[in-house]
Amino acid sequence: MAGNHSLVELASKVTEMATAVTSHMNSVNAPLPSLDKDGLHPYPPSPEVQGPRMMLIESLMDMLHVAIGPVEFQFWHSLTLKHDMMVIGVLSEFDFYSAVPVDGSATYVQISEATGLPTDVVRRILRHAFTMRLFAESSPGSDDIIHTASSAVVVKTPELASWIIHNTEEVGAGCVQLPEALRRYTAGKDQMTDKPGQAASSLALYNPDSKPELAEKSFFQFVAEDGEGERKGWREERFGQAMQSAAVNTAIDPPGLLKLVDWASFGNATLVDVGGSTGHISQAIANIAPNVTCVVEDLPGLEAKFDASLTNVDSSVSSRISFRAHDFFTPQPVQAEIYFLKHILHDWADSYARKIIGQITPQMKPGSRFLIFDGVMPPMADEKGNKLLPLPAERFLSALDLQMMVVLNAKERTVEEWKELFQSVDAKIHLDKVHLLPGTPFGILEFVYTG
């Protein structure tokens, strides 16, 4: 961070950026978000809003550091952050959100009855939640609890609760175990272990050392197999809902990124959506690229959900999308012009990512392409020493990278690391284009197979 920023200087920057954001939103008649339960409106994705908004958040983060001071910052954060996540997890696990009517209120006793927790526990959990602006007393000292914007949004978008619980429970447990996982499997080595079963979340959720084969067991296998009888697969269903929430989060799926690709230049092309789940990304591509026919590949259990997802899709789009059961660790059965992988390779360490790519290359012909929609870790600064991402985006991307480490022993990659990965599979695969949206941590990399 360059320069010394006083509270007054930072406050001035906050005012400047807040004014810029508000002025542009007013100019396009966009509603302004607020803390009120009805203040759920997202910020427009336009650069005129997102640019100053990122600078506003960065200035606020710096201002908080300066206002708290270094000693208190370390003391407070080591005390409060773990309890922030704990409370967020309890609110979701015991569904405090539904216990309070969105357009009304509930007493502590009523919330206790709805959640099954003692009233004293409810009071103590909510008291900390209030400090994060999750729920509020209708007036100071009141027994009537109402929603704020950040609590009401969970009621109005239920899949968000699955995202929260996935992070507080499965990922959170792994975060606690990361030091032990590093000590046990990585310390003293030149590189981090690549075994998915030796990830920190694996250590937290099951004992990967009990059987040698468990070192290869990924988080995805665990969530698919966990539970017995009617409960079997409950984690997988919840994880699927969490990923649906991620798919509609503008930070994870930047609007407009697909439109940066020159789809018309591919002519009449077949696109294989590798690991494409229920086909939502193929639908988006088919909507903007009438010359492209999509084949969605994923495990057989997703075919029914794929079919259901096309129910209300216009036939001009749905007629160009089909499903094929396929495991991407086995040989690719379809020859195509484009192989599209969205948020697939960042789930796997390099050795496994090479296997996925290597199963596809035998089907490629000169001019065939990989389109990789994934995280692109930028350098910390350019050659002139200027930072490339605003602090909130940098923090978000570094957190995603650590998420991959904790859950899967995988990582986000820089452009150079992406190039090295594909070249290590086949020297005839060359990076042709990189499409990035300013201020976002994701991109689409086009690799061409020269044959």
C-alpha positions in Angstrom: 0.0 0.0 0.0 1.6 3.2 -1.1 1.6 6.3 1.0 0.4 7.2 4.5 -3.3 7.8 4.6 -4.8 9.8 7.5 -8.4 9.4 8.6 -9.3 12.7 7.1 -7.7 11.8 3.7 -9.5 8.5 3.7 -12.8 10.0 4.8 -12.5 12.5 1.9 -11.9 9.6 -0.6 -14.9 7.7 0.9 -17.1 10.7 0.3 -15.8 11.2 -3.2 -16.4 7.6 -4.3 -19.7 7.3 -2.5 -20.9 10.4 -4.3 -19.7 9.0 -7.7 -21.5 5.7 -7.1 -24.7 7.4 -5.9 -24.7 10.0 -8.7 -24.4 7.3 -11.5 -27.1 5.1 -9.9 -29.4 8.1 -9.7 -28.7 9.0 -13.3 -29.9 5.6 -14.5 -32.8 5.5 -11.9 -31.2 2.5 -10.1 -32.5 1.9 -6.6 -29.9 2.4 -3.9 -29.1 -0.5 -1.5 -29.6 0.1 2.2 -29.5 -1.7 5.5 -33.3 -1.9 5.6 -34.9 -5.3 4.9 -36.1 -4.0 1.5 -32.7 -2.7 0.5 -31.8 -5.8 -1.4 -31.1 -4.2 -4.8 -27.8 -5.3 -6.3 -25.4 -2.7 -7.7 -25.5 -2.4 -11.5 -22.5 -4.3 -13.2 -21.5 -1.3 -15.2 -17.9 0.0 -14.9 -19.2 3.4 -14.0 -20.6 1.9 -10.8 -18.2 -1.0 -10.1 -15.0 1.1 -10.5 -15.8 3.7 -7.9 -17.5 1.1 -5.7 -14.3 -1.0 -5.5 -12.4 2.1 -4.6 -15.0 3.0 -2.0 -14.7 -0.4 -0.4 -10.9 -0.3 -0.4 -10.9 3.2 1.2 -13.4 2.0 3.9 -11.2 -1.1 4.6 -8.1 1.2 4.9 -10.1 3.6 7.1 -11.1 0.8 9.4 -7.5 -0.3 9.8 -6.4 3.2 10.7 -9.3 3.8 13.0 -8.8 0.6 14.9 -5.0 0.7 15.1 -2.6 -2.2 14.6 -2.7 -3.8 18.1 -6.5 -3.7 18.4 -6.8 -4.9 14.8 -4.8 -8.1 15.6 -6.5 -8.6 19.0 -10.0 -7.9 17.8 -9.8 -10.0 14.6 -8.2 -13.0 16.2 -11.1 -12.8 18.7 -14.1 -11.9 16.5 -13.6 -13.4 13.1 -14.0 -17.0 14.2 -17.1 -16.1 16.1 -18.5 -14.2 13.1 -18.3 -17.4 11.1 -19.7 -19.5 13.9 -22.7 -17.2 14.4 -23.3 -17.1 10.6 -23.3 -20.9 10.6 -25.7 -21.2 13.5 -28.1 -18.7 11.9 -28.2 -20.9 8.8 -28.1 -24.4 10.5 -31.0 -23.5 12.8 -32.8 -21.4 10.2 -33.1 -18.2 12.2 -34.0 -16.6 8.9 -37.4 -18.3 8.5 -38.1 -17.8 12.2 -38.5 -14.1 11.6 -41.2 -12.9 9.2 -39.7 -10.8 6.4 -42.5 -8.2 6.7 -43.0 -8.5 10.5 -41.1 -9.4 13.7 -40.6 -12.2 16.1 -39.7 -12.3 19.8 -36.8 -14.1 21.3 -39.2 -16.7 22.7 -40.8 -17.2 19.3 -37.4 -17.6 17.6 -36.5 -20.1 20.4 -39.6 -22.1 19.7 -38.9 -22.1 15.9 -35.2 -23.1 16.2 -35.4 -25.4 19.2 -32.7 -23.5 21.0 -33.0 -22.1 24.5 -34.0 -18.5 24.6 -30.7 -17.5 26.3 -28.7 -19.1 23.5 -30.9 -17.2 20.9 -30.3 -13.9 22.6 -26.5 -14.4 22.7 -26.3 -15.6 19.1 -28.4 -12.7 17.9 -26.5 -10.1 20.0 -23.4 -10.9 18.0 -25.4 -11.1 14.7 -26.6 -7.6 15.3 -23.0 -6.3 15.2 -22.7 -7.7 11.7 -26.1 -6.1 10.7 -27.7 -9.5 10.5 -31.2 -8.9 12.0 -31.9 -6.1 14.4 -34.1 -5.1 17.3 -37.0 -3.1 16.2 -35.8 -0.5 18.7 -32.9 -0.6 21.2 -33.7 -3.0 24.0 -36.9 -4.3 22.3 -37.8 -8.0 22.3 -39.1 -7.7 18.8 -36.5 -8.9 16.2 -36.8 -7.7 12.5 -34.9 -8.5 9.4 -32.1 -6.3 7.9 -31.2 -6.4 4.2 -28.5 -9.0 4.8 -30.7 -11.4 6.7 -33.8 -10.9 4.5 -31.8 -11.8 1.4 -31.3 -15.4 2.7 -35.1 -15.8 2.9 -35.6 -14.4 -0.5 -32.8 -16.5 -2.1 -32.9 -19.8 -0.2 -30.0 -21.4 -2.1 -27.8 -18.8 -0.4 -28.2 -20.6 2.9 -26.6 -23.7 1.3 -23.7 -21.6 0.2 -23.3 -20.3 3.7 -23.5 -23.7 5.4 -21.0 -25.2 2.9 -18.5 -22.5 3.8 -19.1 -22.5 7.6 -19.2 -26.2 8.0 -17.3 -28.1 5.3 -14.8 -25.4 4.4 -14.7 -23.9 7.8 -13.8 -27.2 9.4 -11.0 -27.6 6.8 -9.7 -24.1 7.6 -9.2 -25.2 11.2 -7.3 -28.3 10.1 -5.1 -26.6 7.4 -2.1 -26.2 9.7 -2.3 -29.9 10.6 -2.8 -31.0 7.0 0.2 -28.9 5.9 2.3 -30.4 8.7 1.2 -34.0 8.0 1.4 -34.0 4.2 3.3 -31.0 2.8 5.9 -29.6 5.3 9.5 -30.4 4.2 8.5 -31.0 0.5 9.2 -28.8 -2.5 5.5 -28.7 -3.5 2.2 -29.1 -1.8 0.7 -32.6 -1.9 -1.6 -33.1 -4.9 -3.8 -35.8 -3.3 -7.4 -34.5 -3.0 -7.9 -36.9 0.0 -5.1 -35.2 1.9 -6.8 -31.7 1.7 -7.6 -30.0 5.0 -11.3 -30.5 4.6 -10.8 -34.2 4.0 -8.8 -34.4 7.2 -11.7 -32.6 9.0 -14.6 -34.6 7.5 -13.1 -38.2 7.4 -9.9 -39.9 8.3 -7.9 -40.1 5.0 -5.1 -42.0 6.8 -7.3 -44.9 7.7 -7.0 -46.5 4.3 -4.4 -45.9 1.5 -7.1 -45.5 -1.2 -8.7 -42.5 0.7 -5.8 -40.3 -0.3 -7.3 -40.3 -3.8 -10.9 -39.6 -2.5 -11.9 -36.1 -3.5 -14.4 -33.8 -1.7 -16.8 -34.5 -4.6 -16.8 -38.2 -3.9 -17.3 -37.6 -0.2 -20.4 -35.4 -0.6 -21.9 -37.9 -3.1 -21.4 -40.9 -0.8 -22.1 -39.4 2.6 -25.1 -40.6 4.5 -27.1 -43.8 4.5 -30.6 -44.8 3.2 -32.8 -41.8 2.5 -30.0 -39.5 3.8 -27.5 -40.7 1.2 -26.4 -37.8 -1.0 -27.8 -35.1 1.2 -24.5 -33.3 1.2 -24.3 -33.5 -2.6 -27.7 -31.9 -2.9 -26.8 -29.1 -0.5 -23.5 -28.6 -2.3 -25.3 -28.4 -5.6 -27.6 -25.7 -4.2 -24.5 -23.9 -2.9 -23.0 -23.9 -6.4 -26.3 -22.6 -7.9 -25.9 -19.7 -5.5 -22.4 -19.2 -6.7 -23.4 -19.3 -10.3 -25.7 -16.3 -10.0 -23.3 -14.3 -7.9 -21.9 -11.6 -10.1 -18.5 -11.8 -8.4 -18.2 -15.5 -9.5 -20.0 -15.3 -12.8 -19.2 -11.8 -14.2 -22.0 -10.6 -16.6 -20.7 -10.0 -20.1 -17.6 -12.2 -19.9 -19.1 -14.7 -22.4 -19.8 -11.9 -24.8 -16.1 -11.0 -25.1 -15.6 -14.2 -27.1 -15.9 -13.9 -30.9 -18.3 -16.8 -31.3 -19.1 -16.0 -34.9 -15.5 -16.6 -35.8 -15.8 -20.3 -35.1 -18.4 -20.8 -37.8 -20.9 -23.6 -37.4 -19.2 -25.3 -34.4 -19.9 -28.1 -31.9 -19.0 -27.1 -28.3 -18.5 -29.7 -25.6 -19.4 -28.3 -22.2 -17.1 -30.5 -20.1 -18.5 -31.0 -16.6 -21.3 -28.8 -17.6 -23.7 -29.9 -14.8 -27.3 -29.0 -15.8 -26.3 -27.0 -18.8 -26.9 -23.4 -17.6 -23.7 -22.2 -19.2 -24.5 -23.9 -22.5 -27.9 -22.2 -22.5 -26.2 -18.8 -22.1 -23.8 -19.6 -24.9 -26.5 -20.9 -27.2 -28.5 -17.7 -26.6 -25.7 -15.5 -27.8 -24.1 -17.8 -30.4 -26.7 -19.2 -32.9 -23.9 -20.9 -34.8 -22.9 -23.1 -31.9 -24.4 -26.5 -30.9 -23.6 -27.6 -27.4 -23.1 -31.0 -25.9 -23.3 -31.0 -22.1 -21.2 -33.7 -20.4 -21.5 -34.7 -16.8 -22.3 -37.7 -14.6 -25.5 -39.6 -15.4 -27.3 -38.5 -12.2 -27.6 -35.0 -13.6 -29.4 -35.8 -16.8 -32.9 -35.5 -15.3 -32.1 -32.1 -13.9 -30.6 -31.1 -17.3 -33.9 -32.1 -18.9 -35.9 -30.1 -16.4 -33.7 -27.0 -16.9 -34.8 -26.9 -20.6 -38.5 -27.0 -19.8 -39.1 -23.3 -20.4 -36.2 -22.6 -22.8 -37.1 -21.5 -26.3 -36.8 -24.3 -28.9 -34.4 -22.2 -30.9 -31.9 -22.7 -28.0 -33.0 -26.0 -26.5 -32.8 -27.8 -29.9 -29.0 -27.0 -30.0 -28.2 -28.4 -26.5 -28.0 -32.1 -25.6 -26.7 -34.1 -22.7 -24.2 -36.9 -22.7 -23.1 -38.9 -19.6 -19.3 -38.7 -19.3 -16.6 -38.8 -16.6 -13.9 -36.3 -17.6 -11.2 -38.6 -16.3 -12.0 -41.0 -19.1 -11.3 -40.6 -22.8 -13.4 -37.9 -24.5 -16.0 -39.5 -26.8 -16.9 -36.4 -28.9 -14.9 -34.7 -31.5 -15.6 -31.0 -31.5 -14.3 -27.6 -32.5 -14.6 -26.2 -28.9 -14.1 -27.8 -25.5 -15.4 -25.5 -22.8 -14.4 -26.0 -19.2 -16.0 -23.6 -16.7 -14.6 -23.7 -13.1 -13.4 -27.3 -13.6 -9.6 -27.2 -13.7 -9.3 -24.9 -10.6 -10.8 -27.8 -8.6 -7.7 -30.0 -9.3 -4.0 -29.9 -8.7 -1.8 -29.8 -11.8 -1.3 -33.6 -12.0 -5.0 -34.2 -12.1 -5.7 -31.2 -14.4 -3.2 -32.7 -16.9 -5.2 -36.0 -16.9 -8.4 -34.1 -17.6 -6.8 -32.2 -20.5 -5.1 -35.3 -21.8 -8.3 -37.2 -22.1 -9.5 -34.5 -24.6 -6.5 -33.8 -26.8 -6.7 -37.1 -28.8 -10.1 -35.9 -30.2 -8.7 -32.5 -31.2 -7.9 -31.5 -34.8 -5.9 -28.5 -36.0 -7.8 -25.3 -35.1 -9.8 -26.9 -32.3 -9.9 -24.9 -29.1 -10.1 -25.1 -25.4 -12.1 -22.2 -23.8 -11.3 -22.1 -20.1 -13.7 -20.0 -18.0 -11.8 -19.8 -14.7 -10.0 -17.7 -12.2 -7.0 -15.8 -13.5 -4.6 -14.7 -10.8 -3.0 -11.5 -11.8 0.5 -10.5 -10.7 0.5 -8.3 -7.5 1.6 -5.4 -9.7 2.6 -4.4 -13.2 6.1 -3.7 -14.4 5.8 -0.1 -13.1 4.8 -1.2 -9.7 1.1 -0.4 -10.0 -1.3 -2.8 -8.5 -3.7 -4.5 -10.9 -6.7 -5.3 -8.7 -8.6 -3.2 -6.2 -8.2 -4.5 -2.7 -11.7 -6.1 -2.5 -11.2 -8.0 -5.7 -7.7 -9.1 -4.6 -9.1 -10.3 -1.2 -11.9 -12.2 -3.0 -9.5 -13.9 -5.4 -7.0 -14.8 -2.7 -9.8 -16.3 -0.6 -11.0 -18.4 -3.6 -7.4 -19.6 -4.0 -7.2 -20.7 -0.4 -10.7 -22.3 -0.7 -9.2 -24.5 -3.4 -6.3 -25.3 -1.2 -8.4 -26.2 1.9 -11.0 -28.3 0.1 -9.2 -29.9 -2.8 -5.4 -29.2 -2.6 -6.0 -27.3 -5.8 -5.4 -23.6 -6.8 -6.3 -20.6 -8.9 -3.7 -20.0 -11.6 -1.9 -17.1 -13.2 -1.8 -16.7 -17.0 1.7 -18.1 -17.1 0.7 -21.1 -14.9 -2.2 -21.8 -17.3 0.2 -21.7 -20.3 2.6 -24.0 -18.5 -0.2 -26.4 -17.6 -1.5 -26.9 -21.2 2.0 -26.9 -22.7 3.0 -29.7 -20.3 0.2 -31.8 -21.7 0.9 -31.1 -25.4 3.4 -28.6 -26.9 1.0 -28.1 -29.8 -1.5 -26.3 -27.5 -0.9 -22.6 -27.5 -2.6 -19.7 -25.7 -4.3 -17.5 -28.3 -6.4 -15.0 -26.3 -7.2 -14.0 -22.8 -10.5 -12.2 -22.2 -10.8 -10.3 -18.9 -13.3 -7.9 -17.5 -11.6 -5.0 -15.5 -11.9 -5.4 -11.8 -13.1 -9.0 -11.8 -10.9 -12.0 -10.9 -12.2 -14.3 -13.7 -11.5 -14.6 -17.4 -11.8 -16.8 -20.5 -8.6 -18.2 -21.9 -8.6 -19.5 -25.5 -6.1 -22.2 -26.3 -5.8 -23.4 -29.9 -4.5 -26.8 -30.9 -2.1 -26.4 -33.9 -1.8 -30.1 -34.7 
